[in-house]
């Protein structure tokens, strides 16, 4: 079992969750629980994955579960810092199309700001 | 402001989510027989494996990539119901798990138990061992294949099979790897399911609405691998040798090394469906990769050899498939197995249909004799889950059975119409005695399919097996030296003609004729009643250099080259134009004509013509066939289509049949004209200079369509 660290901060419009460590079948359930706990209605969710060097199929599924949970609460989700190798896997399997990608947390907050503005208006 | 949580870990609330026994250090309990295979259940994995003849079974567990198992768990006798052993094992590392079975049983005639061998689960939905295409050669140190678990929770996002009416299909036959492996494909994931997605715009531009994939079930590209005399590596590239009937080939997935080939395959299906393109799989149930007496025990023969294979009295393998063994398709166990496999692909993977390789074997009984009423074929035809699936038979086998026109259809089965292929090829190259045969081919081969309808006829001129269309007009003889068998392999009877020079030439006269001959064949294919099938790349002149049996070439011989020259682009435009023409005229996708005035214009729905209108020539030497469809468009407007095919080496002056008052002929296709005049993309076509006659050049196919008369300017 690899160490998993999850940090959370809240801005005016978003919850930013930074995940550090590998996401696989041993860590994904805990990560999912903590991300789910962190989600707030009326706040977008930004997942900072720049500290995730590897994500297995179970990790990807956890992400999709998070997306589906967020969707039922009308919470937009953006991913930041996704590694290129992971991006290729997400693209090939269709996982990518469910998410908004951003280069930085700042970009994500800006992109989601416009999205959530559109959702609430 | 409320934070919302959902319990992430699956709660163990069920009574059966706790172990009852400890075996080999693992918590286990008696499992469920159904479903067969390995299934994720709360807290563990349910393993279910059956054998009619085995007397003991051991579950063998490996960590991913290890040669030695980390656990062997014998099934307790009380975990067996009938011939099925099932056990739930708790707290397994499911993502890193590989598994298999050791089966033992009596040393009786027909049995081949080898408990020293770890067998694959026939029901596994993924295998490890060949995760990256061509990457590792089997070195004998371990069996190449282990069974793996999959999550089976793909998010389809509302996708369903398309249920396109059979008669509306235009099928495009392609090899997953071959379509994008060539560097010119320009895709990010060459040779994979993901790479194929990037070619969907090409399929859309062409107008095809169904892709038929050469085998995608797990197979071993290194089976019988060897080198030819040039030191070139030859592989089992086509893949007609199945290892796992529930598993997409990992090596066809960019994510195979992550064990995500099932997700990637499903994403391909979903992506194609979104663009209105159906997916038909070429499935190979006539034999398996276990070969003959000298082949490897991978799964079936170590479990129930005498059930799965047709055996002789001495236990030898019958070889109706030409590949070493014959799957015992009408044995009750095998029938259920095949049904389970097809149901899986249809229901879990949203596949729209199947093309059955050497399907006549599916109609043979356990003694090898053809059955009058084969239970398997009837079962598949009547199965509720498969109800909307296309079922297409390659209606022959390597044991001499040839059932084109007589395959047991149960109102459901279509056939690869081999007679259509042979007729069109012979006619186009100018053989005598083909006019009558071509007439029949053009209207859906009613002599074979009158009862079953035009949708029973899958029309094709080329397929993966044989010359490409460009090679059909460039080579008189096969050139298979690179296959390493001294040019002995591959069919000798190709009905091909090189148009005056064998192979590559700079003779412009020869090249012009080839270009026209290709267009003639495509025009006849795409204006015939029935369901047309194109071979990938034929729409832009793909060549295999005269190789008509490229099964072993994982190289540019087989790969589609996307670097298009001007000739290729114009042919692609022409092909797309023909597909559009087909769609614009319902009479080209209609049921068999009746010869009566169904449209109400005073004309029969089909009429036959020659150099003179209403004067067809069916004599042996006739090389001209002309027909006219009289029908209506979907919104009820008059729709006449006139097709004239001249395979004679001289021009012919045609007298055109007279249209009802107020209508005039326009030219849609003339294969003698240079692009872009070869096909008119703008409805309703080009106005004729003379309204009642047409000068039809030698070796030319013409399509005219009716239009409302407009006053001359």
Interface residues (C-beta under 8 A of the other chain):
Chain A: X24 X25 X26 X29 X30 X31 X32 X33 X36 X37 X38 X39 X40 X41 X42 X56 X57 X58 X60 X61 X62 X64 X68 X69 X73 X88 X89 X91 X92 X93 X94 X95 X98
Chain B: X1 X2 X3 X4 X5 X6 X7 X8 X9 X93 X94 X95 X96 X151 X153 X155 X188 X189 X192 X193 X194 X253 X254 X255 X258 X259 X260 X263 X264 X266 X267 X270 X271
